[in-house]
Amino acid sequence: MQIGKKIIRLESVDSTNNYIANLIKEGNLNHGTVILADEQFAGRGQRDAKWLAKPGENLTFSFFLENVNLSVNHQFYLNCIVALALVKMLRKFNLDASIKWPNDIYIQKRKIAGILIENQLTSGMLKNSIIGIGLNVNQTEFDGINATSLLLETEVRRTPMNVLYSFIETFNTHSKHFSEKKWTETKAIYLENLFQLNETCAYEDQTGPFEGVIRDVLDSGRLLVERNGILKDYDLKEIKFML
Ligand code: BTN
């Protein structure tokens, strides 16, 4: 699971996730390679959203994991590992980061980083994985988006490259013992760091707004929310956090 032996820095690209997908097609990519871009002109987020980041001010990168030995049912495990690595890295900067389900990284109620994982599967197993991360580093204005950055939170300007090195170091330390058998342990740590766990908060689903309490995340990655004493599980598109 070690990453970052090779780092390729691009001035401008559509999306670092797309760039990796193309290199995989060409058969021209080693496990752990990191692609970093100063600018993405078609950066992609979850739920088909765009990922907008001011060129040169932020960290936008992807890395490639080959032969991730994980069953399809446990794909969510990889989300947890990546999200926890980001939280642990932000803690090193003295920030109280948490994971807004499924894998947004928040500082209090503002988003500082997002993760887009794209998996290639073969016969029930996860084969290749492209992990894309966008982390706000020096951007201070977000045009109406509820976001924050390392600069806003710590008042220290950092180069995106140095932040990348911190991430690689943290990821390599914490993913060393990556194995499906450790799922229970990893999930427990994920829950410890989950935003709004066991708190009564406002959400919205297809029935409208409601007050509920996040109680758990299932192995499939679905979110378990209690509402009036009844538990219901949700997919990403089925529930909205009202922040
Ligand atoms: C999200 O929170 O919606 C996920 C955002 C993921 C953005 C990163 S930036 C690097 C990589 N390339 C992309 O096009 N997207 C991811």
Residues whose N, C-alpha, C, O or C-beta is under 5 A from the ligand:
A	BS01	BTN	S15 T16 N17 A42 G43 R44 G45 Q46 W51 T60 F61 S62 G114 I115 L116 G132 I133 G134
